[in-house]
Amino acid sequence: MEIYTDMIKVFAEPLLIVILSVPLTFIVIGPVGNFISNLVADGSMFIYNHGGFIAIPILAMVYPWLVSIGIHKALSPVSISLVAERGFDPIIRVVALCSNMAQAAASLAVSFKTKNKALKSLAFSSSMTAFLGGITEPAMYGVNLKLKKPMYASMIGGAVAGLFAGIVKLKAFIYVTPGLLSLAMWISEDENYLFLAIVTLIISSIVTFFATWILGFDDPIDGSEDNVESTKSVNIGEKYAKLFSPLKGELIKLEDVEDETFASGIMGKGVAIKPSEGKLYAPCDGIVSAIFKTGHAIGITTEDDIEVLIHIGIDTVSLEGKYFHSSLEKGQRIKQGDLLVEFDLEKIKEAGYDTTTMIIITNSNDYLDVVPVNKVSVNKSDDLLAII
């Protein structure tokens, strides 16, 4: 059964999640979520009705966390009701403006300050989406929440902008998501708050940008060949981790592998190598968490809880261990560079099997990105992957 564990997990985990989550959603999560949503909506109005202009900065500071768990949607009926009954919304849309621009500015500051190419591109595009359309989820989930300190900076910027907005009694006259493309929402036939809205978004952006810059963040080091420093272990701190090549051979993008299970990324992010010799070495320090009796695949867990799967060849499980030799045992501690498996490369090819070897981070979703080095080929113990 151990041989098929990872294969079964591919479809069994999603199925079990659906079976458990659907009834839980209707019986527990739905009612509890509805109660919390109503509590948030009522609490927001209570703060506004009794807190005066101080209510806006308080709510603007909390709003990003409401968005992060989806509870902010509970405030939408309140905003719609205010516009319908009073002709304007002096609270919910105003708070959203302060918070949206703060999220955008925090992500923009990250894009300017980071030296990581992948993060720079992600942060900049996410900030533009937030600035223009007020869609903050890419910036929030992709950048600010993961780096933590930019999220705190956005709270500061949102609160300062909210203080100004509360003092000048900013009003929105239609229910739309606040952003640069929806500035008309601050104008009605009788009143014009466009200038004050622009000042509010500028305050939110500038304060958040500089707060992010001053607070800083743990900058993930770029996974390219030029920027990854040499080390002998994957345990190199909280900023990033690195794996070394377990093989000598030609690098292949994972999406180009002729096996849909690996190419689709469903098993996780990583890279593939077309080996030129039949020796597999440890890509990092760690513990053997899984060893297939056939010798064609190994699972390794590092001290940082990075889960690595190395799969030698495509469909080579059918060889039932023929042409593979390994004396590894589950739970065995290994060091980077240790010889793990020897395999007869030519015999495997003669048997009609593709020897492409996949190196996968099976818990890729726990990290910002998994970045392969920019090389055509690698030798044993060359830099291979940066886990950010």
GUGUMI-556203 format. One line per 2 residues: their letters; for each residue x, y, z of C-alpha. Coordinates in steps of 0.2 Angstrom, whole numbers, m for minus. Layout:
N
a) X:Y:Z | ...
END
This chain:
388
me) 0:0:0 | 15:12:3
iy) 19:12:m15 | 2:20:m20
td) 0:32:m5 | 5:48:m15
mi) m6:42:m30 | m21:40:m19
kv) m19:56:m10 | m21:66:m27
fa) m40:61:m28 | m43:55:m10
ep) m39:72:m1 | m51:83:m12
ll) m65:70:m11 | m63:69:8
iv) m63:88:10 | m79:89:0
il) m88:75:10 | m83:83:26
sv) m85:102:22 | m102:102:13
pl) m112:96:28 | m101:106:40
tf) m105:122:29 | m124:120:30
iv) m125:114:48 | m111:124:57
ig) m101:136:46 | m116:144:37
pv) m126:148:53 | m110:154:63
gn) m104:164:48 | m121:172:47
fi) m121:176:65 | m104:184:64
sn) m108:194:49 | m123:201:57
lv) m113:205:72 | m100:214:62
ad) m113:224:53 | m122:229:68
gs) m105:233:77 | m99:244:63
mf) m115:254:64 | m114:255:83
iy) m96:262:82 | m101:275:68
nh) m116:281:78 | m107:283:94
gg) m89:286:89 | m91:301:78
fi) m77:304:66 | m66:292:76
ai) m76:278:70 | m69:279:52
pi) m51:276:57 | m55:262:69
la) m65:253:55 | m52:257:42
mv) m39:249:53 | m50:233:55
yp) m57:232:38 | m42:222:30
wl) m44:208:42 | m63:208:38
vs) m58:206:20 | m46:192:23
ig) m59:181:30 | m73:187:19
ih) m84:195:33 | m83:212:24
ka) m97:206:13 | m109:208:28
ls) m106:227:27 | m112:227:9
pv) m131:227:13 | m128:241:26
si) m119:252:12 | m133:248:0
sl) m146:252:12 | m138:269:17
va) m137:274:m1 | m155:269:m4
er) m162:278:11 | m151:293:14
gf) m144:295:m4 | m126:293:2
dp) m115:281:12 | m104:290:24
ii) m95:275:32 | m94:258:23
rv) m88:264:6 | m77:277:14
va) m68:264:25 | m66:253:10
lc) m58:267:0 | m45:270:14
sn) m42:251:16 | m41:248:m3
ma) m28:261:m6 | m18:256:9
qa) m17:238:2 | m12:244:m15
aa) 2:256:m8 | 9:242:4
sl) 10:230:m11 | 18:244:m22
av) 31:248:m8 | 35:229:m8
sf) 38:229:m27 | 50:244:m25
kt) 60:237:m11 | 61:219:m14
kn) 76:211:m23 | 66:196:m28
ka) 61:196:m46 | 45:185:m44
lk) 39:195:m29 | 43:211:m37
sl) 32:207:m52 | 18:200:m42
af) 18:214:m30 | 17:228:m43
ss) 4:220:m54 | m7:217:m38
sm) m5:235:m32 | m11:241:m49
ta) m26:230:m48 | m30:237:m31
fl) m27:255:m36 | m37:255:m52
gg) m52:243:m48 | m51:242:m29
it) m48:223:m30 | m36:220:m16
ep) m37:201:m14 | m21:198:m25
am) m11:211:m15 | m18:205:2
yg) m16:186:0 | m1:186:m13
vn) 10:199:m4 | 4:208:12
lk) m3:194:22 | 12:183:18
lk) 25:196:22 | 15:202:38
kp) 23:219:41 | 15:227:25
my) m2:221:32 | 2:231:48
as) 8:246:38 | m9:246:28
mi) m18:247:44 | m8:262:49
gg) m11:271:32 | m29:266:32
av) m32:273:50 | m23:290:46
ag) m33:292:30 | m49:287:39
lf) m46:300:52 | m45:313:38
ag) m61:306:30 | m70:306:46
iv) m66:324:50 | m71:330:32
kl) m87:319:33 | m83:311:16
ka) m98:303:7 | m100:290:m7
fi) m116:292:m17 | m117:275:m26
yv) m112:257:m21 | m97:252:m30
tp) m79:246:m25 | m68:261:m22
gl) m54:264:m34 | m46:276:m46
ls) m58:270:m60 | m74:273:m49
la) m70:291:m43 | m87:296:m50
mw) m95:288:m34 | m90:303:m24
is) m101:315:m34 | m120:318:m34
ed) m131:331:m42 | m130:342:m27
en) m114:338:m19 | m96:335:m24
yl) m83:325:m13 | m71:321:m27
fl) m57:332:m21 | m59:325:m3
ai) m59:307:m10 | m43:310:m20
vt) m35:318:m4 | m40:303:6
li) m33:290:m6 | m17:300:m7
is) m15:301:12 | m19:282:13
si) m6:278:m1 | 8:289:5
vt) 7:285:24 | 6:266:20
ff) 20:267:7 | 32:275:19
at) 26:264:34 | 29:248:24
wi) 46:255:19 | 51:259:37
lg) 44:243:45 | 52:233:31
fd) 49:214:29 | 58:198:27
dp) 63:199:9 | 64:182:0
id) 80:180:m9 | 78:177:m28
gs) 79:159:m33 | 90:163:m49
ed) 107:156:m51 | 115:173:m48
nv) 107:177:m32 | 106:161:m22
es) 120:160:m10 | 130:143:m8
tk) 126:133:8 | 126:115:13
sv) 109:114:21 | 91:118:17
ni) 89:125:35 | 95:143:32
ge) 82:153:41 | 65:160:38
ky) 68:171:23 | 70:156:10
ak) 76:139:8 | 86:130:m5
lf) 87:113:m13 | 102:106:m22
sp) 102:95:m38 | 101:77:m33
lk) 106:72:m51 | 118:76:m65
ge) 108:80:m81 | 97:91:m92
li) 84:103:m83 | 66:102:m89
kl) 52:113:m84 | 39:103:m74
ed) 25:108:m86 | 35:100:m100
ve) 35:83:m92 | 26:69:m102
de) 15:65:m86 | 0:75:m83
tf) 0:71:m64 | 16:80:m63
as) 15:93:m77 | m2:100:m71
gi) 6:104:m54 | m7:94:m44
mg) 7:86:m34 | 16:102:m31
kg) 28:114:m39 | 46:109:m44
va) 57:104:m58 | 62:89:m68
ik) 79:83:m73 | 84:71:m88
ps) 98:61:m79 | 114:57:m88
eg) 120:45:m74 | 111:33:m63
kl) 115:40:m46 | 103:50:m35
ya) 110:60:m21 | 101:69:m6
pc) 96:87:m12 | 95:93:7
dg) 97:88:25 | 82:79:32
iv) 73:63:36 | 67:50:24
sa) 48:51:26 | 43:39:13
if) 53:26:4 | 45:15:m10
kt) 50:m3:m10 | 52:m2:m29
gh) 66:11:m26 | 59:23:m39
ai) 53:37:m27 | 58:44:m11
gi) 50:57:1 | 60:68:11
tt) 55:80:25 | 68:94:30
ed) 70:102:47 | 60:116:40
di) 45:105:36 | 48:106:18
ev) 41:90:10 | 51:84:m5
li) 46:70:m17 | 59:63:m29
hi) 51:52:m43 | 64:43:m54
gi) 56:41:m71 | 39:40:m78
dt) 28:25:m74 | 44:16:m67
vs) 33:9:m53 | 29:m5:m66
le) 47:m11:m65 | 43:m17:m47
gk) 61:m12:m42 | 70:m19:m56
yf) 86:m9:m60 | 84:1:m44
hs) 95:m1:m28 | 93:8:m12
sl) 97:3:6 | 87:18:14
ek) 74:15:27 | 59:26:32
gq) 64:38:46 | 83:38:42
ri) 92:54:44 | 101:60:28
kq) 113:74:24 | 114:84:8
gd) 125:75:m5 | 122:57:2
ll) 120:44:m11 | 102:38:m10
ve) 98:27:m25 | 108:19:m39
fd) 98:14:m54 | 103:7:m71
le) 99:21:m83 | 102:12:m99
ki) 92:m4:m94 | 77:7:m89
ke) 78:16:m106 | 79:m1:m115
ag) 64:m7:m105 | 55:8:m114
yd) 53:20:m99 | 56:38:m99
tt) 70:42:m86 | 65:60:m82
tm) 66:63:m64 | 54:75:m55
ii) 59:84:m39 | 43:91:m31
it) 39:101:m16 | 22:93:m11
ns) 18:106:1 | 21:121:m11
nd) 5:129:m6 | 13:133:11
yl) 25:145:2 | 25:160:m9
dv) 34:152:m23 | 45:138:m28
vp) 58:145:m41 | 70:133:m52
vn) 87:140:m56 | 89:147:m73
kv) 100:134:m81 | 100:122:m95
sv) 109:108:m86 | 115:104:m68
nk) 128:93:m59 | 126:84:m43
sd) 124:97:m28 | 122:112:m40
dl) 108:125:m35 | 91:119:m40
la) 76:126:m32 | 73:141:m20
ii) 58:139:m9 | 51:157:m5
END
